[in-house]
Structures are given as C-alpha cells and as structure tokens.
C-alpha cells in the first residue's frame, strides 16, 4: 500500500490513529479538571507504566482536555541533567504573561511574576538572559531561600492565586517525572498539598516509570492521599485488534484473524510495538486483507527497526558492568527476578551489585515491583539483550 497514506505512527509520543483502551484514565482527567475548576477537591494524576505503553500520548491528550476546560497549561519533560526549577522557570513566566497583557495584569499576576523572579535568584541556576520587562522586581523573602522544598510551594501558591484572579486554572504536565531527585519530588508533593488545602486552581498531571509510587511515598508519606496513580499497561487482545483494524477500515482493509493473533503474540499488546507492526504490514501488503504471511515476512524488518530505534538507544548508554547485569536478567527471562538469582548468574555476592543496580534504576532501565525483585522497564528487552550480546 502507499506509504504516504500509512495511518500508523510509530514514534516516541506520536499519537496513534486510534487511542483505545484508555477511556477510564481520560475520564479521571476530565473529572479532575472539572472539579478543580468548580473549587472542589480532587486528587491530581500520576500515571505509571513501562516504556512503550503510551504515557506521553496520554499526557498530550490530557493537556488537550485541560485546554478545552479553559486551563492554561505547561508541559515539561524531566531530564537527568536538568533541575526541576530550571525546567519550570521559563514556561511559568510565559504562562503568567499570557494571563493578560502586562498593562492589564492584576495584582496577583504581578506578584506571581515577582515571586518567580525571586525563585530564579534563589535556586541560582543559569537560565540565560531573562527580560522580565518593565519594573518587575523580585519579592524578597518569597521563594528565594534556595531550598526547593520551601520555595516551590510558595511559587505554586502565587501562580495559582494569579490564575484564580483571572478566573482560570493551571495544569502542569510533567513527563518522565522519575528523573527528578527525591527533594524535587517532595517539593512537588508539598506544593500540591498546599493547592489542595486552599482549594486553588492548579493541578499536576505527570507520568513516570513504575517506581513512581514508591518514590512519592518515600519522599512524603501522605502522597497517596494527594494523588491517583493510574497504571498504564499493555492493551488487551480485543483493544489491540481495534488499534490495528480501526485505522484501516475506511480504506476497505483489515487484518486477518491469524495475523492479529500473531501480532498480539509478538507485541504482548504494547502500543508502541503494535504501531511498528501495523506500519510495516501496511507498507508490505498489496491486498485488502493483511495476512499472517505478511506479518511473518515483515517481522524481521520490524525487529531490526526496534533494535535500532527503541532498544539500542538505551543499551548504548550503559556501562559494561550495567550491560552484564542486564545480560544476567535476560538469561533468566522476562519476568521479575530475585536479586540473589541475578548474583548467582554473575557469580558474585548480592552485596556487590548494589551500586550497579542503583545506577540502572536511576537510568530508568529496571525497577523493583516488590522488595528483592528486579524487572525491566522496557518490554521485550530480554529478547533484545539475547540478540545484542552474541556471547550470551
């Protein structure tokens, strides 16, 4: 079929042609937005899930929902080399100016800009030349201590009060939130606690790996009372079939039952992989029915693309000792494995693996679903490791 007309969209955060199997999570976000706008308490949302399940796609959809509800939004992606303060400063400045032309800005908007300027001077990060404009000066004593746990709640308070003055609300969306430090996550939790206590119109919509609930609980014990933690997993087989067949119906095409079963077996229902197989099957078929033979013929190319674009970019960031740790996990299979089993494969003591395990967790490669167990954050990564390390 014509590649230019291919409806499938493999890629990081690329919206699929059909967003299926996520209705309940999107319903939760609509309820959250509506209740906060009506000055009613509701827990913010922290999505959790493995790589490739579509968390970023969901955040983008939640941003669209928030904007439909009249929210002002900012969207940031956490990175290992960037602090929370550095990522928030410029988007918050833009948001505050967008609340109204400066000449028409109310007292609360002006104060929020002053507090933001204090915040920037307090955390002392290099952010380039910021022109705040006109006569905005820092508000001394507000959000300028340099302690993120103390300053961020004051900053969010000022921003939320400015939004309230303008009869609107603010949604802050954060992807890959697990990359922030414990202190930064704690600061976010404390800031949202203040929002809930004062019923102010500011919500947090974030996504991270399955370690997120544990990180939140470790930083503040009351986190579970402030947030909902929807789990984003693979699609069911029926939803996977919809994700593949619905986008091509209007072209008079469909996958055969056998083809659908095979793709589900290969992908285990993970949305990113479904898009890859759908994309290549479309490009390689000439008939209106995509058959099992087409799936089998395209599978080697799909695996090669996944190895290069999805798996290897993560593999190449690893040190030799980290690769060896994951090699041992892969040898044990895809399921979570006890740390003792991994140590046995490597022929070392469990205690010696602590540093490399911690680095792999920090890099977002593994997580602990229960105490003492380790699992891959990337679906099918064990299969990739067996292909990548030929001396396995």
C-alpha positions as CSV (number, residue, x, y, z in Angstrom):
1,X,0.0,0.0,0.0
2,X,1.0,3.6,-0.5
3,X,3.4,4.5,2.4
4,X,2.3,8.2,2.2
5,X,-1.2,7.0,3.2
6,X,0.0,4.8,6.1
7,X,-2.2,5.6,9.1
8,X,0.1,4.0,11.7
9,X,2.5,6.2,13.7
10,X,5.4,4.5,15.5
11,X,7.5,7.0,17.4
12,X,8.1,8.4,20.9
13,X,4.9,10.2,22.0
14,X,3.4,10.0,18.5
15,X,-0.4,9.9,18.8
16,X,-1.8,6.6,17.4
17,X,-4.6,6.8,14.8
18,X,-6.9,5.2,17.4
19,X,-6.5,5.8,21.1
20,X,-8.1,2.7,22.6
21,X,-8.2,1.1,26.0
22,X,-7.6,4.3,27.9
23,X,-11.1,5.6,28.5
24,X,-11.1,5.3,32.2
25,X,-7.9,7.2,32.6
26,X,-9.1,10.0,30.4
27,X,-12.4,10.1,32.3
28,X,-10.4,10.6,35.5
29,X,-8.6,13.5,34.0
30,X,-11.9,15.1,32.8
31,X,-13.3,14.7,36.3
32,X,-10.2,16.2,37.9
33,X,-10.3,19.3,35.6
34,X,-14.0,19.9,36.1
35,X,-13.9,19.5,39.9
36,X,-10.9,21.8,40.4
37,X,-12.5,24.5,38.1
38,X,-15.6,24.3,40.4
39,X,-13.5,24.7,43.5
40,X,-14.0,21.1,44.6
41,X,-11.1,18.9,45.9
42,X,-9.8,16.1,43.7
43,X,-6.5,14.2,43.5
44,X,-4.1,15.0,40.7
45,X,-2.9,12.2,38.5
46,X,0.5,10.5,38.3
47,X,0.5,7.9,35.6
48,X,2.8,4.9,35.9
49,X,3.9,2.3,33.4
50,X,6.7,0.7,31.4
51,X,8.2,2.2,28.3
52,X,6.1,2.0,25.2
53,X,2.7,1.9,26.8
54,X,1.7,5.4,25.6
55,X,2.1,7.5,28.8
56,X,3.3,10.5,26.8
57,X,0.4,10.2,24.3
58,X,-2.0,10.2,27.3
59,X,-0.3,13.3,28.8
60,X,-0.8,15.1,25.5
61,X,-4.4,14.1,25.4
62,X,-4.9,15.3,29.0
63,X,-3.3,18.6,28.0
64,X,-5.9,18.9,25.2
65,X,-8.7,18.1,27.7
66,X,-7.4,20.7,30.2
67,X,-7.2,23.3,27.5
68,X,-10.8,22.5,26.4
69,X,-11.8,23.1,30.0
70,X,-10.2,26.5,29.9
71,X,-6.9,25.7,31.7
72,X,-3.6,27.4,31.0
73,X,-1.1,24.6,30.6
74,X,2.6,24.0,30.6
75,X,4.3,20.7,29.6
76,X,7.8,19.8,30.6
77,X,9.9,16.6,30.3
78,X,12.2,15.8,33.2
79,X,15.8,15.0,32.2
80,X,18.7,13.7,34.3
81,X,20.9,16.8,33.7
82,X,18.2,19.4,34.3
83,X,16.7,20.6,37.7
84,X,13.0,21.0,38.3
85,X,13.4,24.7,38.8
86,X,15.3,25.2,35.6
87,X,12.6,23.4,33.6
88,X,9.7,25.3,35.2
89,X,11.0,28.9,35.2
90,X,10.6,29.9,31.5
91,X,7.2,28.1,30.9
92,X,5.8,29.7,34.1
93,X,7.0,33.1,33.1
94,X,5.3,32.7,29.7
95,X,2.1,31.4,31.3
96,X,2.0,34.4,33.7
97,X,2.4,36.9,30.9
98,X,-0.3,35.0,28.9
99,X,-2.8,35.5,31.7
100,X,-3.1,39.0,30.4
101,X,-1.3,41.9,28.9
102,X,1.1,43.4,31.4
103,X,-0.7,46.7,31.5
104,X,-3.9,44.8,32.4
105,X,-2.3,42.4,34.8
106,X,-3.9,42.3,38.2
107,X,-2.2,42.5,41.5
108,X,-1.9,38.7,41.8
109,X,-0.3,38.3,38.4
110,X,2.3,41.0,39.1
111,X,3.0,39.4,42.5
112,X,3.4,35.9,40.8
113,X,6.0,37.3,38.4
114,X,7.8,38.9,41.3
115,X,7.8,35.6,43.2
116,X,9.0,33.8,40.1
117,X,11.9,36.2,39.8
118,X,12.7,35.6,43.5
119,X,12.6,31.8,42.8
120,X,15.1,32.1,39.9
121,X,17.5,34.1,42.0
122,X,17.1,31.7,44.9
123,X,17.8,28.4,43.1
124,X,20.7,30.0,41.3
125,X,20.5,28.1,38.0
126,X,21.8,29.5,34.8
127,X,18.8,30.2,32.5
128,X,20.2,32.8,30.1
129,X,19.2,36.4,29.8
130,X,15.6,36.7,31.0
131,X,13.9,40.0,30.4
132,X,11.0,40.2,32.8
133,X,10.1,43.6,31.4
134,X,9.1,46.9,32.9
135,X,9.6,47.3,36.6
136,X,9.1,43.8,37.9
137,X,11.4,43.2,40.9
138,X,11.9,40.2,43.0
139,X,9.7,39.9,46.0
140,X,12.2,39.5,48.8
141,X,11.6,36.7,51.2
142,X,9.3,34.8,48.9
143,X,10.5,31.6,47.2
144,X,14.1,32.8,47.4
145,X,15.7,30.6,50.1
146,X,17.3,28.2,47.6
147,X,15.6,25.3,49.2
148,X,13.3,23.8,46.6
149,X,11.0,22.1,49.2
150,X,10.4,25.5,50.7
151,X,10.3,27.7,47.6
152,X,8.2,25.6,45.2
153,X,5.1,25.6,47.3
154,X,5.3,29.4,47.6
155,X,5.8,29.7,43.8
156,X,2.8,27.5,43.0
157,X,0.7,29.4,45.5
158,X,1.5,32.7,43.8
159,X,0.8,31.2,40.3
160,X,-2.5,29.6,41.4
161,X,-3.7,32.8,43.0
162,X,-2.9,34.7,39.8
163,X,-4.9,32.2,37.8
164,X,-7.8,32.5,40.3
165,X,-7.7,36.3,39.9
166,X,-8.1,35.8,36.1
167,X,-10.9,33.2,36.6
168,X,-8.9,30.4,35.1
169,X,-6.9,27.4,36.2
170,X,-3.4,26.0,35.6
171,X,-2.4,22.4,34.6
172,X,1.3,21.5,34.9
173,X,2.2,18.4,32.9
174,X,5.4,16.6,33.6
175,X,6.7,13.6,31.6
176,X,9.5,11.2,32.9
177,X,9.0,12.6,36.4
178,X,11.1,9.8,38.0
179,X,14.2,11.6,36.8
180,X,13.8,14.3,39.4
181,X,15.6,14.0,42.8
182,X,13.7,12.9,45.9
183,X,13.9,16.5,47.1
184,X,12.3,17.8,43.9
185,X,9.5,15.2,44.0
186,X,9.0,16.1,47.7
187,X,8.7,19.8,46.7
188,X,6.1,18.9,44.1
189,X,4.1,16.9,46.6
190,X,4.3,19.7,49.2
191,X,3.3,22.3,46.6
192,X,0.2,20.2,45.6
193,X,-0.6,19.6,49.2
194,X,-0.9,23.4,49.6
195,X,-3.1,23.6,46.5
196,X,-5.5,21.0,47.9
197,X,-5.6,22.6,51.4
198,X,-6.5,26.0,49.9
199,X,-8.6,24.6,47.0
200,X,-6.6,26.6,44.5
201,X,-7.0,26.0,40.7
202,X,-3.7,24.3,39.9
203,X,-3.4,20.6,39.1
204,X,-0.5,18.3,38.3
205,X,-0.6,15.7,35.6
206,X,2.5,13.6,35.4
207,X,3.8,10.3,34.1
208,X,6.7,8.1,35.1
209,X,8.0,4.5,35.4
210,X,6.5,2.0,37.9
211,X,8.9,3.2,40.6
212,X,7.0,6.5,40.8
213,X,4.5,5.5,43.6
214,X,7.4,4.3,45.7
215,X,9.4,7.5,45.1
216,X,6.4,9.6,46.0
217,X,5.8,7.5,49.2
218,X,9.4,7.7,50.1
219,X,9.5,11.5,49.8
220,X,6.2,12.2,51.6
221,X,4.1,9.6,53.4
222,X,0.9,11.4,52.6
223,X,1.5,11.3,48.8
224,X,-1.1,8.6,48.3
225,X,-3.8,10.9,49.8
226,X,-2.9,13.6,47.3
227,X,-2.6,11.7,44.0
228,X,-4.2,9.0,42.0
229,X,-1.7,6.5,40.4
230,X,-3.4,5.0,37.4
231,X,-1.4,2.2,35.9
232,X,-0.9,2.3,32.2
233,X,-0.3,-1.3,30.9
234,X,-0.4,-3.2,27.6
235,X,-3.7,-3.4,25.7
236,X,-6.0,-6.4,25.9
237,X,-6.2,-8.5,22.8
238,X,-9.5,-7.1,21.8
239,X,-8.2,-3.5,22.2
240,X,-5.1,-4.4,20.3
241,X,-7.3,-5.6,17.5
242,X,-9.2,-2.3,17.4
243,X,-5.9,-0.4,17.4
244,X,-4.9,-2.3,14.3
245,X,-8.1,-2.7,12.4
246,X,-10.0,0.6,13.1
247,X,-7.4,2.9,11.3
248,X,-7.6,0.9,8.1
249,X,-11.4,0.3,7.9
250,X,-12.1,3.3,5.8
251,X,-9.6,2.0,3.2
252,X,-11.6,-1.2,3.0
253,X,-8.8,-3.2,4.6
254,X,-8.4,-5.4,7.6
255,X,-6.0,-7.8,9.3
256,X,-6.9,-11.5,9.2
257,X,-7.7,-13.2,12.5
258,X,-4.5,-15.2,12.3
259,X,-2.5,-12.0,11.6
260,X,-4.0,-10.3,14.6
261,X,-3.2,-13.2,16.9
262,X,0.4,-13.3,15.7
263,X,1.0,-9.6,16.2
264,X,-0.5,-9.8,19.7
265,X,1.8,-12.7,20.5
266,X,4.8,-10.8,19.2
267,X,3.9,-7.4,20.8
268,X,2.2,-8.6,24.0
269,X,-0.2,-5.7,23.5
270,X,2.3,-2.9,24.0
271,X,1.1,0.1,21.9
272,X,4.4,1.2,20.6
273,X,5.1,-2.3,19.2
274,X,1.6,-2.5,17.7
275,X,2.2,0.7,15.8
276,X,5.5,-0.7,14.4
277,X,4.0,-3.9,13.2
278,X,1.0,-2.1,11.8
279,X,3.2,0.4,10.0
280,X,5.4,-2.2,8.3
281,X,2.4,-4.5,7.5
282,X,0.7,-1.7,5.7
283,X,3.8,-0.9,3.6
284,X,4.3,-4.5,2.6
285,X,0.8,-5.6,1.7
286,X,-0.8,-5.3,-1.7
287,X,-4.1,-6.9,-0.8
288,X,-7.0,-5.6,1.3
289,X,-6.6,-8.3,3.8
290,X,-3.3,-8.3,5.7
291,X,-2.5,-12.0,6.2
292,X,-0.4,-14.0,8.6
293,X,2.2,-14.4,5.8
294,X,2.6,-10.6,5.6
295,X,3.2,-10.4,9.3
296,X,5.8,-13.1,9.2
297,X,7.5,-11.5,6.2
298,X,7.7,-8.1,7.9
299,X,8.7,-9.3,11.4
300,X,12.5,-9.3,10.7
301,X,12.3,-5.7,9.5
302,X,10.2,-4.6,12.5
303,X,12.6,-6.3,14.9
304,X,15.6,-4.6,13.2
305,X,13.8,-1.2,13.5
306,X,13.0,-1.8,17.1
307,X,16.6,-2.8,17.9
308,X,18.0,0.3,16.2
309,X,15.4,2.9,17.3
310,X,13.9,1.7,20.5
311,X,16.2,-0.7,22.3
312,X,19.8,0.3,21.3
313,X,19.5,3.9,22.2
314,X,19.0,2.7,25.8
315,X,21.6,-0.1,25.5
316,X,24.3,2.3,24.3
317,X,24.0,4.4,27.4
318,X,25.1,1.6,29.6
319,X,28.5,0.8,31.1
320,X,30.0,-2.7,30.7
321,X,29.0,-3.7,34.2
322,X,25.5,-2.5,33.7
323,X,25.2,-4.5,30.5
324,X,26.4,-7.6,32.3
325,X,23.8,-7.1,35.0
326,X,21.0,-6.8,32.4
327,X,22.5,-9.8,30.5
328,X,22.1,-11.9,33.6
329,X,18.5,-10.7,34.0
330,X,17.8,-11.5,30.3
331,X,19.2,-15.0,30.7
332,X,16.6,-15.6,33.5
333,X,13.8,-14.5,31.2
334,X,11.3,-11.6,31.0
335,X,9.7,-12.0,34.4
336,X,10.9,-10.2,37.6
337,X,13.8,-12.0,39.2
338,X,15.2,-12.2,42.7
339,X,18.5,-10.3,43.3
340,X,20.0,-13.5,44.5
341,X,19.3,-15.2,41.2
342,X,21.0,-12.4,39.3
343,X,24.0,-12.6,41.6
344,X,24.2,-16.4,41.0
345,X,24.3,-15.9,37.2
346,X,27.1,-13.4,37.6
347,X,28.9,-15.4,40.2
348,X,29.2,-12.6,42.7
349,X,27.7,-11.7,46.1
350,X,24.4,-9.8,46.2
351,X,26.0,-7.0,48.3
352,X,28.5,-6.2,45.4
353,X,25.6,-5.5,43.0
354,X,24.1,-2.6,44.9
355,X,25.9,0.2,43.1
356,X,25.2,-1.0,39.6
357,X,21.6,-1.9,40.5
358,X,21.1,1.7,41.8
359,X,22.6,3.2,38.6
360,X,20.3,1.1,36.4
361,X,17.3,2.2,38.4
362,X,18.3,5.8,38.1
363,X,18.8,5.4,34.4
364,X,15.2,4.0,34.2
365,X,16.3,0.6,32.9
366,X,15.0,-1.6,35.8
367,X,12.7,-1.3,38.8
368,X,11.6,-3.3,41.8
369,X,8.0,-4.4,41.6
370,X,8.3,-5.9,45.0
371,X,11.1,-5.9,47.5
372,X,14.1,-8.0,46.4
373,X,12.8,-8.5,42.8
374,X,14.1,-6.6,39.7
375,X,12.3,-6.2,36.4
376,X,13.0,-4.5,33.1
377,X,11.2,-1.2,32.5
378,X,11.4,-1.8,28.7
379,X,9.1,-4.6,27.4
380,X,10.8,-7.3,25.4
381,X,14.2,-6.0,26.5
382,X,15.3,-9.5,27.4
383,X,14.8,-10.6,23.8
384,X,16.9,-7.7,22.6
385,X,19.7,-8.5,25.0
386,X,19.9,-12.0,23.7
387,X,20.2,-10.6,20.2
388,X,22.7,-7.8,21.1
389,X,25.1,-9.8,23.2
390,X,26.1,-12.6,20.9
391,X,28.3,-14.2,23.5
392,X,25.2,-14.9,25.6
